[in-house]
Amino acid sequence: MPRVLLVEDEPAIADTLVYALETECFEVVHALTGTDALAAAGREAFDFAILDIGLPDMTGLDVCRRLPPPARNVVDPGAVSNRA
């Protein structure tokens, strides 16, 4: 089962993404901040990450730069959720 690190501070967006990903058989670990995401990435491996660019403690781009591979395959949930 692919493992996803979801970094999103808005509960409505995070809940929707967690539900959709789990429905498609992804294992999701949700972090609310960049600091929490980096701690999770230090403890366990992920196949990819979905990052919010506007996090409360750092940008999603900062998180991306610090993530160990292979979790550098990144999607911005704001860009996905704003598409019609």
Buried (B, 14 or more C-beta within 10 A) or exposed (E): EEBBBBBBBBEEBBEBBBEEBEEEEBEBBBBBBBBBBBEBBEEEEBBBBBBBBEBEEBBBBBBBEBBEEEBEBBBBBBEEEEEE
